[in-house]
Amino acid sequence: MAGQETTVAPPVTTPPDADGDAVRRPALLVGAVGALLMLVGAGGASLWTDEAATVSAATRPWGELVAMAGGLDAVHTAYYAFMHVWIGVFGTSELALRSASALAVGLVAAGTWVLAARLGGRGLAWWAAATVLLLPRVTWMGAEARPFAFATAAGVWGTVLLLAAVRRGGAARWVGYAALMVVAVLTNLYTLLLLPAHAVTLLLGHRSRATVVRWCGAAGAVAVVVGPFLVLAAGQTGQLGRHTMSAVELARNVVVNQWFLGETPTVYSRDAAVVAAAGAGAGSWWRPASVLLAGLAVAVVAYALLRWWRQRPVPAPVRAVLVWTVPWVVVPTVVVVAWAVVSQTYSSRYLAFCAPAVAILLAAALRELPTRPLRVAAVVALVACALPVLVSQRTEHAKSGADWREVAAVVGDACDPGDGAYFAPRAAPTGSTVRLTTRGVSVAYPEGYDGLVDVTLVADPLETDDLVGRSALLRDSGARLASLDTLCVVRRHDLPAAVRDADDAYLSEGGWVVRDRWEGPLDEVVVLERAPG
């Protein structure tokens, strides 16, 4: 027992080789490799609804972007401002849009390496870096033109600076921590939950009163800076929508989807042949693989936690890992799930910023397995389970089944300039105008719609200072239809049957007949022409 006691060090002890060039050079290497890995296949999937929102917002003039933020999507305005500049340089192709997130994931990987090295040494750092780049939530946000990778990068580097400030002090470190937390919150509102997680970490670490006071000052500064933003965003919560889930569905999302899945190549088509074809390839393995991946990861962590619990005392590096990662994972999850039960606004994407903590904790747990063959077997199993999910994220329909690239190509081939396009509603209309339609496809892929007459457009998004604009009902668009001979209808498979049937009946009464039809996993394109006479 005496020999064991001499090895115990306070949790603030910095592991050997955790600073200077010994950290910087490997971190740069990890960041570069991580970014390159994210770029592989990043342009493979069609753009989807959320990425079309990025294009719509980021391509509008600065004044229009500011005007939109006042009434809609303020939570993403900082990201849109960055992407406005990025798009001006690199364009709006799938790869160009997503490469910014790929670079941000490189920063995530580098920050995870540095944080793990300072908590448990270089050995843990290499395991953690490899693990974070294997997590499907990370590989998903590395190929997603949305702000989650940026928020995660700011969060992990903010935590690195907090750890440095706690251990060594220095006003610059505290200011840097506060600044990065502001950036994190401005790119993903939910990263605000890192602050209470950090508070729990400091309390568990038995920090001095002076350290707690300094952290309170930094957290207060963050609150003051982002306060107006929070007030503005609070008035826009209606845009989140509602996601009604059973207890089982919520549990599955928390355990599996949050970090071990990402978005999925779901098929919505009513055509059995389309569904069968979509499920015939390797991508059909993503669902069971993600469940196995989550189960294996949870089992490994549970084993390690039990093993550490039985140790007396817990080694200082392990204690440091637990104190800095467990609150980061648990506190935001508990808060978001509790809020989901009340508000039904849960999405597994909200907690993407916890991925570095998940990776470090899982890496430490893997190293705790008692034998080398067992560790190798666990790593092989994790990789084998992750690969089908990672591959599915780079397929054509990876973004929740989105088939917009194909839709645009079909419309471009079927309709000539001067012909018509009808973007059907995505839900049953409740008034004389329609807000949400399939028009996002023309934002993501405008080249397929050049010169076409949008038969129901009343006001575009620039005119309405939002992302969707206003549309008329099809039955109120007879004047525009009267001058056309060809019409391309774009509508989702999950459009209520009553709306579809009413539109079909109106067009049939107007002398329109179906010339061709294309079916994708999410949408269908119906090409109509006016019957002779």
C-alpha positions, -999 to 999 in steps of 0.1 A, spaced: 0 0 0 28 24 8 43 19 -27 9 27 -42 6 58 -22 39 72 -34 26 72 -70 -4 93 -64 -2 129 -77 -27 157 -75 -50 158 -106 -35 191 -116 -1 174 -124 9 178 -160 19 145 -176 54 142 -190 58 155 -226 25 173 -225 38 207 -235 60 225 -260 70 210 -293 62 175 -280 25 186 -282 25 211 -310 40 190 -338 19 159 -333 -12 181 -329 -5 198 -362 0 164 -378 -32 151 -363 -51 182 -375 -39 179 -410 -46 142 -412 -81 147 -397 -90 174 -422 -78 153 -452 -98 123 -440 -129 144 -437 -124 156 -473 -125 121 -487 -159 116 -503 -172 149 -488 -188 158 -521 -204 124 -526 -238 132 -509 -264 154 -524 -270 187 -506 -301 187 -484 -325 210 -466 -302 224 -439 -273 229 -464 -296 247 -487 -304 271 -458 -266 277 -456 -265 285 -493 -295 307 -492 -283 327 -462 -246 329 -470 -251 340 -506 -272 370 -499 -258 406 -495 -245 416 -461 -274 439 -454 -299 412 -463 -281 387 -440 -283 411 -411 -320 418 -418 -327 381 -418 -309 375 -385 -333 399 -368 -362 376 -374 -349 342 -382 -319 319 -377 -299 343 -355 -283 312 -339 -264 305 -371 -257 341 -383 -220 340 -373 -215 308 -393 -234 323 -423 -212 354 -422 -181 332 -423 -195 311 -451 -204 343 -471 -167 350 -473 -158 313 -479 -183 309 -507 -170 341 -523 -137 324 -527 -145 287 -532 -181 286 -546 -211 265 -537 -202 230 -549 -208 202 -524 -170 199 -518 -165 236 -515 -193 241 -490 -182 211 -468 -145 216 -470 -148 244 -444 -163 219 -419 -136 194 -428 -109 219 -418 -128 226 -386 -128 189 -378 -90 190 -383 -90 216 -355 -113 193 -334 -88 164 -338 -58 186 -329 -76 200 -299 -86 165 -287 -49 154 -290 -37 183 -270 -63 179 -243 -58 142 -240 -20 147 -238 -23 172 -210 -47 150 -191 -31 115 -195 1 118 -216 10 113 -253 -1 76 -253 -37 85 -245 -35 114 -269 -29 92 -299 -57 69 -289 -80 98 -284 -72 114 -318 -78 82 -336 -111 76 -317 -125 111 -324 -118 107 -361 -137 74 -360 -168 87 -343 -196 89 -369 -209 121 -354 -175 137 -361 -172 123 -396 -208 134 -403 -201 170 -393 -169 170 -412 -189 166 -444 -218 189 -435 -221 226 -445 -234 235 -411 -218 251 -380 -214 220 -357 -178 214 -365 -169 250 -358 -187 250 -325 -170 217 -315 -135 230 -324 -141 262 -304 -154 241 -275 -125 217 -273 -98 244 -277 -117 265 -251 -114 235 -227 -77 232 -235 -72 269 -225 -93 264 -194 -71 234 -183 -40 255 -189 -55 285 -170 -64 263 -141 -30 247 -139 -8 277 -146 -29 308 -143 -23 338 -166 -48 364 -176 -43 357 -213 -54 321 -209 -86 331 -191 -94 357 -218 -87 332 -245 -110 307 -228 -138 332 -226 -133 343 -262 -135 307 -275 -166 300 -255 -182 331 -271 -173 317 -305 -187 283 -296 -220 297 -284 -224 319 -315 -219 289 -337 -240 265 -317 -262 278 -290 -261 245 -271 -224 248 -264 -235 272 -237 -240 240 -217 -202 236 -216 -201 263 -190 -220 243 -163 -200 212 -173 -168 231 -167 -182 243 -134 -188 207 -123 -153 198 -134 -138 226 -112 -158 215 -82 -149 179 -86 -112 188 -90 -112 206 -57 -99 238 -72 -88 268 -51 -113 296 -44 -91 319 -65 -95 296 -95 -133 293 -91 -135 331 -88 -115 336 -120 -137 310 -138 -168 329 -126 -154 361 -141 -147 344 -174 -181 328 -175 -198 360 -166 -180 378 -194 -192 351 -218 -228 357 -205 -225 394 -210 -212 392 -245 -237 366 -258 -266 379 -237 -282 400 -265 -277 370 -289 -295 347 -264 -324 371 -261 -327 374 -299 -325 336 -303 -351 330 -276 -377 347 -297 -370 324 -327 -374 291 -310 -404 283 -332 -381 275 -361 -368 244 -342 -400 226 -349 -413 197 -328 -400 161 -328 -424 140 -309 -406 109 -296 -414 80 -273 -392 72 -244 -376 43 -264 -369 66 -294 -354 92 -272 -332 67 -255 -321 53 -288 -312 88 -301 -292 95 -269 -273 63 -268 -268 57 -306 -275 87 -327 -258 114 -307 -223 102 -313 -224 69 -332 -246 77 -362 -251 111 -377 -277 116 -404 -289 86 -424 -297 76 -460 -333 71 -452 -357 62 -480 -392 78 -482 -403 65 -516 -437 48 -520 -422 28 -548 -412 -6 -536 -386 -10 -563 -369 22 -552 -369 11 -515 -355 -23 -524 -328 -8 -546 -318 17 -519 -315 -11 -493 -296 -36 -515 -262 -20 -512 -235 -18 -485 -252 13 -471 -281 -9 -458 -257 -21 -430 -255 13 -413 -284 8 -390 -273 -25 -372 -237 -13 -374 -244 19 -355 -263 0 -328 -234 -25 -324 -209 4 -324 -228 22 -296 -232 -10 -276 -196 -20 -279 -184 16 -269 -208 16 -239 -196 -18 -228 -159 -9 -230 -165 24 -210 -187 6 -184 -160 -20 -179 -133 6 -175 -154 26 -150 -160 -4 -129 -123 -13 -130 -114 23 -120 -140 23 -92 -124 -7 -77 -90 8 -76 -79 25 -44 -68 52 -52 -77 60 -88 -45 69 -106 -41 107 -111 -42 107 -149 -73 86 -149 -89 109 -123 -80 139 -145 -96 122 -176 -128 114 -157 -131 149 -141 -127 167 -174 -147 144 -197 -176 129 -177 -193 163 -168 -187 173 -205 -208 143 -216 -233 140 -188 -243 176 -180 -253 188 -215 -270 154 -222 -291 156 -191 -302 192 -197 -310 186 -234 -330 154 -227 -349 170 -198 -358 199 -221 -368 175 -249 -393 158 -226 -409 192 -220 -406 209 -254 -402 180 -279 -373 199 -296 -346 173 -293 -322 166 -321 -291 144 -318 -271 170 -336 -274 194 -307 -247 176 -287 -221 171 -314 -198 194 -294 -194 166 -267 -176 143 -292 -141 152 -280 -150 142 -245 -166 110 -257 -135 102 -277 -111 108 -248 -132 88 -224 -135 59 -248 -98 60 -256 -89 58 -219 -113 29 -215 -98 10 -244 -64 13 -228 -78 -1 -196 -86 -35 -212 -64 -60 -194 -45 -76 -223 -31 -65 -256 -50 -91 -276 -82 -79 -260 -74 -43 -268 -66 -52 -304 -99 -72 -307 -119 -43 -293 -103 -18 -317 -109 -41 -347 -145 -45 -337 -151 -8 -332 -136 -1 -367 -156 -29 -383 -188 -14 -368 -180 22 -377 -170 16 -413 -205 8 -427 -218 40 -410 -189 61 -423 -193 47 -458 -231 55 -458 -223 91 -449 -206 96 -482 -232 80 -505 -255 99 -528 -285 99 -505 -266 102 -472 -283 133 -460 -317 119 -447 -323 105 -482 -319 138 -500 -318 133 -538 -317 169 -549 -287 166 -572 -306 140 -592 -338 160 -591 -321 190 -605 -305 169 -633 -339 154 -642 -356 188 -643 -328 202 -664 -332 175 -689 -370 175 -690 -377 212 -691 -363 240 -713 -361 278 -705 -396 292 -705 -412 260 -692 -427 258 -657 -417 244 -624 -440 237 -595 -425 232 -560 -451 214 -540 -458 221 -503 -441 199 -478 -472 198 -456 -509 204 -460 -515 241 -465 -535 259 -438 -542 291 -456 -540 309 -489 -502 309 -490 -475 283 -484 -443 287 -465 -424 254 -467 -421 238 -502 -395 218 -521 -380 250 -535 -348 244 -516 -337 221 -544 -335 252 -567 -314 270 -540 -289 241 -537 -288 234 -574 -299 265 -593 -284 255 -626 -312 229 -631 -339 257 -630 -323 285 -651 -350 301 -671 -379 282 -657 -412 299 -646 -418 293 -609 -456 290 -611 -464 295 -574 -437 320 -562 -452 351 -546 -421 364 -528 -385 350 -527 -366 347 -495 -347 380 -500 -381 398 -501 -394 381 -469 -361 381 -450 -362 344 -443 -351 312 -459 -383 300 -476 -402 329 -492 -439 328 -499 -458 306 -524 -494 306 -537 -515 276 -538 -514 257 -572 -551 263 -577 -544 301 -576 -517 300 -602 -538 295 -633 -526 327 -650 -490 315 -651 -500 280 -661 -520 292 -690 -490 304 -709 -470 271 -705 -469 239 -724 -445 219 -701 -445 217 -663 -420 199 -640 -436 191 -606 -412 185 -577 -427 170 -546 -418 148 -517 -431 112 -512 -443 120 -478 -466 148 -490 -501 141 -476 -521 122 -501 -550 147 -500 -527 175 -512 -512 154 -539 -546 142 -552 -560 178 -551 -530 190 -572 -533 161 -597 -570 167 -601 -565 205 -607 -539 198 -633 -559 171 -650 -589 195 -653 -566 220 -669 -556 197 -697 -523 185 -683 -512 149 -689 -482 131 -675 -453 127 -699 -427 112 -676 -421 104 -640 -389 100 -620 -387 85 -585 -360 91 -559 -356 81 -523 -370 114 -511 -387 132 -540 -405 125 -573 -404 146 -604 -435 145 -626 -432 160 -661 -465 171 -676 -474 186 -709 -506 202 -721 -528 178 -741 -535 189 -777 -568 207 -779 
